[in-house]
């Protein structure tokens, strides 16, 4: 019987044996990019995510999924894992906050979840739709992060890190990427009780503001 180790079960397993203060130390690393999706009428309808997981998580979560034993993982072999991960994202608030005029918006269940192998790392993409589309007037902001700091998100390079799909002409994006974790900060996070997740600071968050005319 295949043993499935989705995001929820993997994080739970990694938590076992760790004291509460130590949970501030990241255990899963994700390189992310996102696409804010607009409808033809100019309203924001959701976010399309693409996450690439670190090699250690990849090795752990893909155990037993090579069903034809050919040494490769095809998208169809990863589909059940993709569905499981997507279904569990609500427990983590999707690691995403989207605000319109400063008000947090509510997401519907993820759709179009897919996973694939990119060399030695597994990637996941999915569409995260809003329950109600919102007009971009007054600015829309997006945050991609884990406030518990158990998962560390870093954005890909360049403006493609957070792009716009079918946005009205004249919309612009301002991106503030999370500060990389240097050796000093990683040591602080590993010292039991040295720091709490809420004390880490905005410089370790990924944020973008979308302004449309």
Residue pairs with C-beta under 8 A, 6 or more apart in sequence:
2 64
2 65
2 67
3 63
3 64
4 80
4 81
4 84
5 13
5 60
5 61
5 63
5 81
6 61
6 81
6 84
6 85
6 88
7 61
7 84
7 85
7 88
7 89
7 92
8 84
8 85
8 88
8 91
10 28
10 57
10 60
10 61
11 27
11 28
11 150
11 151
14 27
14 28
14 150
15 23
15 150
19 192
21 192
21 193
21 194
21 196
22 190
22 192
23 148
23 149
23 150
23 197
24 148
24 149
24 150
24 189
24 195
24 196
24 197
24 200
25 149
25 186
25 189
25 190
26 149
26 150
26 151
26 152
26 181
26 189
27 150
27 151
28 53
28 54
28 57
28 150
28 151
28 152
29 53
29 54
29 57
29 151
29 152
29 154
30 51
30 52
30 53
30 54
30 151
30 152
30 153
30 154
31 51
31 52
31 153
31 154
31 155
31 156
32 49
32 50
32 51
32 52
32 144
32 153
32 154
32 155
32 156
32 161
32 206
33 49
33 50
33 155
33 156
33 160
33 161
33 162
33 163
34 47
34 48
34 49
34 50
34 96
34 142
34 144
34 161
34 162
34 163
35 47
35 48
35 50
35 162
35 163
35 164
35 165
36 44
36 46
36 47
36 140
36 142
36 162
36 163
36 164
36 165
36 167
36 210
37 44
37 45
37 46
37 47
37 48
37 127
37 165
37 166
38 44
38 45
38 136
38 164
38 165
38 166
38 167
38 168
39 45
39 133
39 166
40 166
42 135
42 136
42 167
42 168
42 212
43 133
43 134
43 135
43 136
44 98
44 100
44 130
44 133
44 134
44 135
44 136
44 140
44 210
45 129
45 130
45 133
46 107
46 108
46 127
46 128
46 129
46 130
47 96
47 98
47 127
47 128
47 142
48 125
48 126
48 127
48 128
48 165
49 96
49 124
49 125
49 126
49 127
49 128
49 144
50 123
50 124
50 125
51 123
51 124
51 125
52 118
52 121
52 122
52 123
53 61
53 121
53 122
53 123
53 124
54 121
55 120
55 121
57 122
58 117
58 120
58 121
58 122
61 81
61 122
62 73
62 78
62 81
62 117
62 122
65 73
65 77
65 78
65 81
66 72
66 73
66 77
67 77
68 77
72 117
73 117
73 122
75 114
75 115
75 116
78 115
78 116
78 117
78 122
79 114
79 115
81 115
82 113
82 114
82 115
82 124
82 126
83 113
85 113
85 115
85 124
86 109
86 110
86 111
86 113
86 126
87 109
87 110
89 95
89 110
89 126
89 128
90 109
92 146
92 151
94 107
94 110
94 128
95 144
95 145
95 146
95 151
95 153
96 107
96 128
96 142
96 143
96 144
97 104
97 141
97 142
97 143
98 104
98 105
98 107
98 130
98 140
98 141
98 142
98 143
99 105
99 140
99 141
99 142
100 134
100 135
100 136
100 138
100 139
100 140
101 137
101 138
101 139
105 130
105 131
105 132
105 134
106 130
106 131
106 132
107 128
107 129
107 130
107 131
108 128
108 129
108 130
108 131
110 126
110 127
110 128
110 129
111 126
111 127
111 129
112 125
112 126
112 127
113 124
113 125
113 126
114 124
114 125
114 126
115 122
115 123
115 124
115 125
116 122
116 123
117 123
134 140
136 167
136 168
136 171
136 210
136 211
136 212
137 212
139 209
139 210
139 211
140 209
140 210
140 212
141 207
141 208
141 209
141 210
142 162
142 207
142 208
142 210
143 205
143 206
143 207
144 153
144 155
144 206
144 207
145 153
145 178
145 204
145 205
145 206
146 152
146 153
147 197
147 198
148 197
149 189
149 197
149 200
149 204
152 178
152 181
153 178
153 206
154 177
154 178
154 180
154 206
155 161
155 162
155 175
155 177
155 178
155 206
159 173
159 175
161 175
161 177
161 206
162 173
162 175
162 208
163 173
164 171
164 173
164 210
167 210
167 212
168 212
168 213
169 213
170 212
170 213
171 210
171 211
171 212
171 213
172 210
172 211
172 212
173 208
173 209
173 210
173 211
174 208
174 209
174 211
175 207
175 208
176 205
176 206
176 207
176 208
177 206
178 203
178 204
178 205
178 206
179 203
179 204
181 189
181 204
188 194
188 195
189 195
